[in-house]
Amino acid sequence: MSLVTQKLAKLDRIIALLEELVHVRKASPEHSSNGAVKKRKRRIGKELLEFRRLLQAERKRGVPVKVLAQRHGVSSAYIYLLP
């Protein structure tokens, strides 16, 4: 097998993998960068206050921010910004 033939075979393999990734991406629901499904929920008023108090209480108990962010569907930056 010549060098050009080997490179073409590798290129064909890369193209096949990329097409597979595009197909999987189109078939799945909206994902974040880490692969988790995004579910956004807008909290307002009384519900927002209760949610913030809940997060603050869990932080005081020593629950890691990453766990809280995944459990409640918020970013870790949001949790760190809470007073």
C-alpha positions in Angstrom: 0.0 0.0 0.0 1.5 3.4 -1.0 1.7 6.3 1.3 -1.1 8.1 -0.6 -3.4 5.1 -0.3 -2.8 4.9 3.4 -3.6 8.6 3.9 -6.8 8.3 1.8 -7.9 5.3 3.9 -7.3 7.3 7.1 -9.2 10.2 5.7 -12.1 8.0 4.7 -12.2 6.7 8.3 -12.2 10.2 9.8 -15.0 11.3 7.5 -17.1 8.2 8.5 -16.5 9.0 12.2 -17.5 12.6 11.7 -20.7 11.7 9.8 -21.6 9.3 12.6 -21.1 12.0 15.2 -23.3 14.5 13.2 -26.0 11.8 12.9 -26.0 11.1 16.6 -26.0 14.8 17.5 -29.0 15.5 15.2 -30.9 12.6 16.7 -30.4 13.5 20.3 -32.0 16.4 22.3 -30.2 19.6 23.0 -27.0 18.8 25.0 -24.5 20.9 26.9 -20.8 20.6 26.5 -20.5 17.8 29.0 -23.2 15.7 27.4 -25.9 16.3 30.0 -29.4 17.3 28.8 -30.2 20.9 29.5 -33.4 21.6 31.3 -33.8 25.2 32.1 -36.4 26.4 34.6 -37.2 30.0 35.3 -37.8 30.7 38.9 -39.4 33.9 40.1 -40.7 35.5 43.2 -41.2 33.3 46.2 -40.0 30.1 44.4 -36.7 31.8 43.6 -36.2 32.9 47.3 -36.9 29.4 48.5 -34.5 27.9 45.9 -31.7 30.2 46.9 -32.2 29.4 50.6 -32.1 25.7 49.7 -28.9 26.1 47.8 -27.3 28.1 50.6 -28.4 25.6 53.3 -26.9 22.7 51.2 -23.7 24.6 50.8 -23.4 25.1 54.6 -23.9 21.4 55.0 -20.8 20.8 52.8 -22.4 19.5 49.6 -20.0 20.1 46.7 -21.0 22.8 44.2 -20.6 20.4 41.2 -23.2 18.0 42.8 -25.6 20.9 43.5 -25.3 22.3 39.9 -26.0 18.9 38.4 -28.9 18.1 40.7 -30.7 21.4 40.3 -29.8 22.2 36.7 -27.9 25.5 37.3 -24.3 26.5 36.7 -21.6 26.3 39.3 -21.0 30.0 38.8 -24.6 30.7 39.9 -24.1 28.9 43.1 -20.8 30.6 43.8 -22.4 34.0 43.3 -25.0 33.4 46.0 -24.4 35.5 49.1 
